[in-house]
Amino acid sequence: MPLKRKNYSGKNFNNAHSIEELHKIACRRIPNFALEYVVGGAEDEATLAWNREALKAIRFIPNTLVDTSSRHQRIKLFEQDSRSPLIIAPTGLNGMLHHNADVALAKAAAKNGIPFCLSMVSNSSLEGVAEDAGGRLWMQLYVMINRDITRNILARAEEAGYEALVFTSDANVFGNREWDQRNYRAPAKLTIRNLIDVALHPRWAFDVLVPHGVPRFENIVKFMPSEAQSASGGVAIFPKLFAPNISWQDVEWLREKWPRKLVIKGILSVVDAMRATELGCDGIIVSNHGGRQLDGCVSPIEVLPEIADAVGKQTAIIVDSGFRRGTEVLKAMALGAHAVMIGRATLFGLAAGGEAGANHALSILTTEIDRSLGQLGCNSVAELGPHLLAKN
Ligand SMILES: Cc1cc2nc3c(=O)[nH]c(=O)nc-3n(C[C@H](O)[C@H](O)[C@H](O)COP(=O)(O)O)c2cc1C
C-alpha cells in the first residue's frame, strides 16, 4: 500500500523544497501575533485568497523539443542587470521576525543580484541598511499627514545613494486587518493567550526582544510620539498617521524633488497607469498590497495584460501580490510584467532562518524559474509571451 502524504513537518529551513514549506517552518518559529501580522489580509481576506487563485488558474501551453541548454533568467531593470526578475518587496516591521531583519533581507537580495526595497517603517535605518548590506537599494515611501517625514526620507535616501523611490499609493487609509487586531486586548497590549504564546517561543524572544529591546521604527523614530516609537506601540497609532489626502499632486511634487527612479506602487487601473507614466514615473507596481488593504479587490495578474498593453513600452511594469512559485513569476512575465516583487515568500524564509532562510527562499524561487523556463522551451524570460498561455 502506498504511504499516505502527511503534512510537512520539517524543521530545518535548508531542507524546505518550497515557499509553502518555509511558511510551515515559520509558523513554528515565531509566535502567533507576529505570524498573523505577516500572513493576514484585510477583512474577509477575499483579496488575499483571490491573489493565489488567480495565479493558479492561469495555465501554460509549453513549446517542446527546443534546445534550452543556454537558458538564463537575467533581466535589465532601470538600465542595470538583475540576475533574476525578482525584487524583494518593502515590508514594515521585519524586526519582529528576526533580529536585524532588514539588513538580512538586503544582504540576501544583494547575494542573489536583485534589488531590495526597504520599507519606510522598517526597523533598521535606511543609512544602516546601505552601510551594512550594500547592493541595489530602493526606498519605499508612505506619504503621511506630517509631510516633514516625506522631506526627511527623500533627503536621506538621496544622500545614502538609494537607486529608486517607491511611493505607495494604496495606503491613504490603513487596511482593516481584523486577525491582527484580535491579538491585542488594548493598544500595544497582547492578549493573555498571545503572551503565553510568546513565552512558548523563547528562541524567538531571545533573538528579537531580549538583548536589544522591542524593535523601533528607526527611519521615523524622531517623528513618532514616544509611546509609538517601538513596534508594539507604533502598530496601534499607525492607522492615524496615514494621509487620506494623498493625490497625484504628491506624485508631481515627488517627481520634481526626487532625481532618480520614481516608482508608484498600488496601481490597478489602466487610467492610473497612464497618469503615472504621463507624470514621468519610471515604473509602476501593479499591486493590491498583498491583500492587506481593500478587500474584494481585483488581483494584479488579472489587470496586468491591459496595463502592460497601455504603458509597457514607456515604463517598467512590476507586479506583486500572491507570488509563491517560479511558475507564477513566469506567468506574470508572459502577461507583460518586467519583474515581480515578492513579499511574504522571503519573509517566510527570514522567519524560518534569518538571512540564510531568506537566501534559501530566493534560491527556491530562482531554481523553480530556471526549471520551468526549460520546461516551457525558453532560453530567457524575453521569450515568454501570451502565446505560451491557454486562453480561458
Ligand atoms: C508583513 C507585511 C508588511 C508590509 N509592509 C509594507 C510597507 O511597509 N510598505 C508597502 O508599500 N507595502 C508593504 N507591504 C506590501 C508588500 O510590499 C507587497 O505589496 C505584498 O507583500 C505582496 O504580496 P505577497 O506578500 O503575497 O508577495 C507589506 C506586506 C506584508 C506581508
The ligand as an ORCA input file, in Angstrom:
! r2SCAN-3c Opt
* xyz 0 1
  C       4.134     41.913      6.673
  C       3.965     42.846      5.526
  C       4.310     44.191      5.683
  C       4.173     45.069      4.604
  N       4.599     46.363      4.745
  C       4.573     47.196      3.666
  C       5.136     48.504      3.752
  O       5.672     48.895      4.776
  N       5.069     49.274      2.645
  C       4.499     48.847      1.467
  O       4.441     49.594      0.487
  N       3.973     47.602      1.372
  C       4.012     46.775      2.427
  N       3.543     45.502      2.300
  C       3.059     45.027      0.985
  C       4.228     44.448      0.164
  O       5.117     45.435     -0.248
  C       3.735     43.703     -1.081
  O       2.896     44.555     -1.825
  C       2.981     42.413     -0.746
  O       3.576     41.758      0.341
  C       2.976     41.493     -1.951
  O       2.217     40.341     -1.705
  P       2.849     38.942     -1.211
  O       3.175     39.119      0.240
  O       1.747     37.998     -1.420
  O       4.075     38.671     -2.042
  C       3.648     44.607      3.373
  C       3.301     43.267      3.235
  C       3.459     42.391      4.288
  C       3.113     40.935      4.098
*
